[in-house]
Amino acid sequence: MRSLKCAWLASLLAGACLFASTPASAAARLGESCDLSVLGVGSSSAFLHFDNALREALQARNADAAAALISFPLPLNLAAGGHQTLRDAAAFRLQSGMLLPVLHKAVMSQQPGELFCNMNGVMYDNGAIWVNRVGSGIGAPFLITSVNLPKGVSLPAAAAQPAQARKPELACKTDKFRIEIESMGDGKPLYRAWNLPHAAPEPPAIELAGNMTREGTGMCSHRIWRFRNGNTDYIVSEPGCTDGSEPSGAKAQLEVEIAGKPRLTAWCS
């Protein structure tokens, strides 16, 4: 009888554990096309709070409330190629008459359960707006990190941060992405990536400023670029001196880490 009770209790506990694990694994899912766990998030509640606040701000055409949900400086990618940058909330408020309707149209086109996400963030309206966690730690908020403006929409030149001269540093593609790294006027590298088969002059899926360091000496000296988007790190490194195991024609290796955990490694040629 005792062994029967133990078996019954073990079965009950196993079932309870299975039952408890199911909601936990689904807690980060917005819908069929977005599981926020790819961003290192265990629950959708923080994003849904952001989404609700964003919809309320845009519905009310409240520029101050909308600006509080944006990460500045905000890159604005133009449909015809190139980009502009909003330096701060004050610059956003000055252009809110043009930008709020654009944001409103993109956000209201979908409900949260219809949104798509990947390791680059959550996107509204087929990439018109990209959102990600900004900062580190459990409480890092979701904010708008980039906007792809529709055709014919741009800021007056005086309203945008002046474009900096750029120097190409690297251009390559993995089996999923096309990557370009340029050195801006201030010396900082700029990372731009497109989901294949897309490429410039189309707006990139993601655009990030970062930093570059060198490792190795002499002929083995090679560059390593690091970029961060929320809790996602993109590390692009040249081969340098290797054991020859890299594919022929490889220019660099892309590594993606989310919350410090490796999620993707791919050669870029």
C-alpha positions in Angstrom: 0.0 0.0 0.0 2.8 2.4 0.9 4.6 1.8 -2.5 1.2 2.4 -4.3 0.8 5.7 -2.4 4.3 6.8 -3.3 3.8 5.9 -6.9 0.5 7.8 -6.9 2.1 10.8 -5.2 5.1 10.8 -7.6 2.7 10.7 -10.5 0.6 13.6 -9.1 3.7 15.7 -8.5 5.0 15.0 -12.0 1.7 16.0 -13.4 1.7 19.1 -11.3 5.2 20.1 -12.5 4.2 19.5 -16.1 1.0 21.6 -15.6 3.0 24.4 -13.9 5.7 24.4 -16.6 3.2 24.8 -19.5 2.0 28.4 -18.6 5.5 29.5 -17.8 6.7 28.4 -21.3 3.8 30.2 -22.9 4.0 33.4 -20.7 6.3 35.2 -23.1 4.3 34.5 -26.3 2.3 37.4 -27.8 0.9 35.3 -30.7 1.9 32.9 -33.4 4.6 35.2 -34.8 6.2 36.4 -31.6 7.7 34.7 -28.6 9.4 37.3 -26.5 11.7 34.7 -25.0 13.9 35.3 -28.0 14.7 38.7 -26.4 15.4 37.1 -23.0 12.0 38.0 -21.6 10.1 35.5 -19.5 6.7 37.2 -19.6 4.8 39.4 -22.1 3.4 41.6 -19.3 6.0 44.4 -19.6 5.6 44.6 -23.4 1.8 44.6 -23.2 2.1 47.5 -20.7 4.3 49.4 -23.1 2.0 48.6 -26.0 -1.1 49.8 -24.1 0.7 53.1 -23.1 1.9 53.6 -26.7 -1.6 53.2 -28.1 -3.1 55.5 -25.6 -0.5 58.2 -26.3 -0.9 57.9 -30.1 -4.7 57.8 -29.9 -4.6 61.0 -27.8 -1.9 62.6 -30.1 0.0 63.2 -26.9 3.6 64.0 -27.9 5.0 64.1 -24.4 3.6 60.6 -23.5 4.8 59.2 -26.8 8.3 60.7 -26.4 8.6 58.9 -23.0 8.3 55.6 -24.9 11.2 56.3 -27.3 14.9 55.7 -27.0 16.9 58.7 -28.1 18.7 59.5 -30.3 16.1 57.9 -32.6 17.2 56.8 -36.1 14.6 57.5 -38.8 15.4 55.5 -41.9 14.1 57.0 -45.2 12.2 54.9 -47.8 14.5 56.2 -50.5 17.7 55.4 -48.6 19.7 57.3 -46.1 18.6 58.3 -42.6 17.9 61.1 -40.2 18.2 61.3 -36.5 16.0 62.8 -33.8 18.4 63.9 -31.1 16.0 64.1 -28.1 12.5 64.4 -26.9 12.4 68.1 -27.6 13.2 67.4 -31.3 10.4 64.8 -31.4 7.9 67.2 -29.9 8.7 69.8 -32.6 8.1 67.3 -35.3 5.2 65.5 -33.6 2.6 66.9 -36.1 4.2 64.8 -38.8 5.5 61.9 -36.8 2.5 61.1 -34.6 0.2 60.2 -37.5 2.9 58.0 -39.0 3.4 56.2 -35.7 -0.4 56.0 -35.1 -1.0 54.3 -38.5 1.7 51.7 -38.0 0.8 50.8 -34.4 -3.0 50.7 -34.9 -2.6 48.4 -38.0 -2.1 45.4 -35.7 -3.1 44.0 -32.3 -0.4 42.7 -30.0 -1.2 39.1 -30.9 -0.5 39.8 -34.5 3.0 41.3 -34.1 6.2 39.7 -35.3 9.4 39.6 -33.3 12.9 38.1 -33.6 16.3 38.8 -31.9 16.3 42.3 -33.4 13.1 43.2 -31.5 9.4 43.5 -32.0 8.1 45.2 -35.1 4.9 47.0 -36.0 3.5 47.2 -39.5 6.1 45.1 -41.3 9.0 46.9 -39.7 7.8 50.5 -39.8 8.6 50.6 -36.1 11.1 48.5 -34.1 10.8 48.1 -30.3 13.3 46.5 -27.9 14.3 46.5 -24.3 16.7 49.3 -23.6 19.1 48.9 -20.7 20.1 45.9 -18.6 18.4 44.1 -15.7 15.0 42.6 -15.2 13.3 46.0 -15.2 14.7 47.3 -18.5 11.8 49.0 -20.3 10.6 48.4 -23.8 11.1 51.5 -26.0 10.9 52.4 -29.7 14.5 52.1 -31.0 14.1 52.9 -34.8 11.5 54.0 -37.3 11.3 53.3 -41.0 9.5 56.3 -42.5 7.1 55.7 -45.4 7.8 56.9 -48.9 7.6 60.7 -49.2 8.0 61.4 -45.5 11.1 63.1 -44.1 12.0 65.8 -41.6 13.0 69.3 -42.5 16.8 69.4 -42.7 17.0 71.8 -39.8 15.1 69.4 -37.6 17.3 66.4 -38.1 20.7 65.8 -36.6 23.3 66.5 -39.4 24.4 63.4 -41.2 28.0 62.5 -40.5 30.5 61.5 -43.1 30.8 57.7 -43.3 33.5 55.3 -44.4 32.7 51.7 -45.3 34.5 49.2 -43.1 32.8 45.9 -43.8 30.1 44.5 -46.1 29.2 40.8 -46.1 26.2 38.4 -45.7 25.3 35.3 -43.8 22.7 32.8 -44.9 20.0 35.1 -43.3 21.4 38.7 -43.1 23.2 41.3 -45.1 25.5 43.3 -42.8 27.3 46.6 -43.4 29.6 48.4 -40.9 30.6 52.0 -41.5 32.8 54.4 -39.6 30.9 57.6 -38.8 32.4 61.1 -38.6 33.1 60.8 -34.9 35.0 57.5 -35.5 32.3 55.3 -34.0 31.1 52.3 -36.1 27.6 52.0 -37.3 26.0 48.5 -37.8 23.3 48.1 -40.3 21.6 44.8 -41.1 18.9 43.6 -43.6 16.9 40.3 -43.5 17.7 38.7 -46.9 16.8 39.1 -49.7 16.5 42.8 -48.7 19.4 45.2 -49.0 20.2 48.9 -49.4 18.7 51.3 -50.5 15.8 49.7 -48.6 15.8 50.8 -44.9 17.7 48.3 -42.7 15.9 46.1 -40.2 18.3 47.4 -37.6 20.8 50.2 -37.2 23.1 50.5 -34.2 26.1 52.6 -33.1 28.8 50.8 -31.2 32.5 50.5 -30.7 35.5 48.8 -32.3 38.6 47.3 -30.7 41.6 45.4 -32.1 43.1 42.1 -31.0 46.3 40.3 -31.9 49.5 41.9 -33.2 51.3 42.2 -36.5 49.7 40.2 -39.3 47.3 38.6 -36.8 45.8 42.0 -35.8 42.1 42.0 -36.5 39.0 44.2 -35.7 36.1 43.3 -33.4 33.0 45.4 -33.5 30.4 45.4 -30.7 26.9 46.8 -30.8 24.0 46.6 -28.3 20.2 46.7 -28.8 18.4 46.4 -25.5 19.7 43.2 -23.9 20.9 41.9 -27.3 24.6 42.1 -28.3 25.9 41.9 -31.8 29.6 41.0 -32.1 31.3 41.0 -35.5 34.9 39.9 -35.6 37.4 39.5 -38.5 39.1 36.1 -38.7 42.7 37.3 -37.9 45.1 34.4 -37.7 43.1 31.1 -37.5 43.5 27.4 -37.9 41.9 27.7 -41.3 38.6 26.2 -40.3 36.6 29.2 -41.5 34.8 28.9 -44.9 36.6 30.2 -48.0 35.9 33.9 -48.5 34.8 34.5 -44.9 35.3 38.2 -44.0 34.0 38.0 -40.5 32.0 36.1 -37.9 28.7 37.3 -36.5 27.8 36.4 -32.9 24.5 37.3 -31.3 24.0 37.1 -27.5 20.8 37.8 -25.7 21.0 38.5 -21.9 24.6 37.2 -22.1 23.6 33.9 -23.6 24.8 32.9 -27.2 21.9 32.6 -29.6 23.6 32.7 -33.0 27.0 32.2 -34.6 27.4 32.6 -38.4 30.2 33.2 -40.8 29.8 36.3 -43.0 31.3 36.4 -46.5 
